[in-house]
Amino acid sequence: MATDSTSFPLRSLASEICTHADTLSTFYETHDLTFPSLTDTSSGCLNSLPHDAPEEVLNARRDILEAIRTLETMVQGPSETLRLLVHNFHDTATLGTVVRLGIPEAVPLDGSISFGELARKVGVLESKLVQILRYAFTNYLFRESPEGYISHTTISALIAQPNIAALVYLITAECLPSPAADSPLRAAYNLGFGHNRTFFDSLTEEPERVSRFNKAMKGYTQLTLEGIQADGTEDVEAFPWDILGKGAKIVDVAGGSGHISCAIATAYPDLEVIVQDLPQVISDSQSKLEQSHPELKGRVSYMAHDMFSEQPVKGADAYYFHKVIHDWPKAECVKILRSLLPAMKPGARVLVSDYVLPPPGELTKIQDKLLRQWDLTMLIIANAKERYREEFKELFALTSPDLVFNKEYKARSNSAGSIFEAIYKPSSSAPAVAKS
Ligand SMILES: C[S@@+](CC[C@H](N)C(=O)[O-])C[C@H]1O[C@@H](n2cnc3c(N)ncnc32)[C@H](O)[C@@H]1O
């Protein structure tokens, strides 16, 4: 079959990159030059070419960068490219926080420092430092090696120079607040915009923002990201919903517009789903559902409920949280989960669906970045976070010894999402709650 550069641009871009890489390598070899290292901070080599390099070599550098960028963008595809752009402000924000805290000077230029020691040195919570720096690593700003220890890269070492640090500070930290606490009332969002209510409470003050937020939630599930998020229906496949039994009742706590519930109810016609959210969020959801999914009438319904207060739907088979727990710090998550307990019957399930942070080094830089952008978005809005696998189990254990972690249901292999299942197994002989 005939192939050309138009139908297979990846091949022609890749071969262009090889040609230019060859030109650059030959120049380095024949001039006995060292190629700038990402990690060797002693090399002092800051630019990839001397200013007086021949024009042909300078052009090769320019063209290789252009080809790499085009190739990268094409391979990423529109969805992933847009998602990266949407979150790009984290690049600047982490840089601002790093200089404001004096991290570049606190990390030794010729060694490493542990997260704990660095946190003490610069006076921040260690957990926040880990969140911020593990994102910065995705931009080759500092590096973690071995696990738990931070060293400079040649890029972060630049910011250890006072004039460069001052420049970075001027452009970034002057304008950006940095989080310093664990409370959802003292997140960067609150400090920056002067709100004294949580992100979600302040959202409900403005109907236009609520509507935009609901649309944004659907938008996120439409942008598939290789290795991070398959698509909006991944939870439908990730969990065997039929094990809940014929006619089972699911409560989709903080379910927003109910788009995930609709997908589940469509795939499993025997299930009933109640979508709960704040009154302002679901005010017109029922009528919208009847227009968009008339076939789900009677099986998907909406209920106003503040998830921090006692769960009103008694005896449901499962209480499901899709991208909700990651919106809150640990203490608030425990409060949310505890509010379910008085309503739960023995054997009922709590299903927490969120991204799972992998151990460092497991994902490619770009996937790690995509995931940690989301982590930092949670940090900014509520001092919240994405969680490592063990942290989900810890949340159940902190909620009650009767809420027993059972299983992690991994979404598709090209996703970082999982559903963590806990089963209510009351140890006391208190009577089971009645089915509502
Ligand atoms: C990140 S969104 C997730 C929505 C939905 N589960 C989804 O996956 O599209 C978090 C949801 O939590 C809701 N929420 C925030 N605070 C709440 C509260 N106190 N009680 C009930 N819902 C709340 C918000 O209105 C929002 O719809």
The ligand as a MOL file (V3000), in Angstrom:
LIG
                    3D

  0  0  0     0  0            999 V3000
M  V30 BEGIN CTAB
M  V30 COUNTS 27 29 0 0 0
M  V30 BEGIN ATOM
M  V30 1 C -16.6820 17.3660 41.4880 0
M  V30 2 S -18.4200 17.4460 41.5070 0 CHG=1
M  V30 3 C -18.8660 15.7980 41.0830 0
M  V30 4 C -20.2730 15.7010 40.6120 0
M  V30 5 C -20.6530 14.3060 40.0720 0
M  V30 6 N -20.5110 13.2850 41.0780 0
M  V30 7 C -19.8320 13.9980 38.8420 0
M  V30 8 O -18.9980 13.1070 38.8970 0
M  V30 9 O -20.0110 14.6590 37.8280 0 CHG=-1
M  V30 10 C -18.7800 17.5520 43.2200 0
M  V30 11 C -20.2400 17.7130 43.5390 0
M  V30 12 O -20.3730 17.8130 44.9680 0
M  V30 13 C -21.4790 18.6340 45.2170 0
M  V30 14 N -21.4520 19.0880 46.6190 0
M  V30 15 C -20.5820 19.9320 47.1990 0
M  V30 16 N -20.8820 20.1140 48.4770 0
M  V30 17 C -21.9670 19.3540 48.7260 0
M  V30 18 C -22.7540 19.1100 49.9020 0
M  V30 19 N -22.4490 19.6790 51.0650 0
M  V30 20 N -23.7710 18.2540 49.7990 0
M  V30 21 C -24.0880 17.6560 48.6130 0
M  V30 22 N -23.3870 17.8560 47.4820 0
M  V30 23 C -22.3460 18.6940 47.5450 0
M  V30 24 C -21.3040 19.7470 44.2110 0
M  V30 25 O -22.4740 20.5190 44.0540 0
M  V30 26 C -20.8900 18.9650 42.9790 0
M  V30 27 O -21.9840 18.6170 42.2040 0
M  V30 END ATOM
M  V30 BEGIN BOND
M  V30 1 1 1 2
M  V30 2 1 2 3
M  V30 3 1 2 10
M  V30 4 1 3 4
M  V30 5 1 4 5
M  V30 6 1 5 6
M  V30 7 1 5 7
M  V30 8 2 7 8
M  V30 9 1 7 9
M  V30 10 1 10 11
M  V30 11 1 11 12
M  V30 12 1 11 26
M  V30 13 1 12 13
M  V30 14 1 13 14
M  V30 15 1 13 24
M  V30 16 1 14 15
M  V30 17 1 14 23
M  V30 18 2 15 16
M  V30 19 1 16 17
M  V30 20 1 17 18
M  V30 21 2 17 23
M  V30 22 1 18 19
M  V30 23 2 18 20
M  V30 24 1 20 21
M  V30 25 2 21 22
M  V30 26 1 22 23
M  V30 27 1 24 25
M  V30 28 1 24 26
M  V30 29 1 26 27
M  V30 END BOND
M  V30 END CTAB
M  END
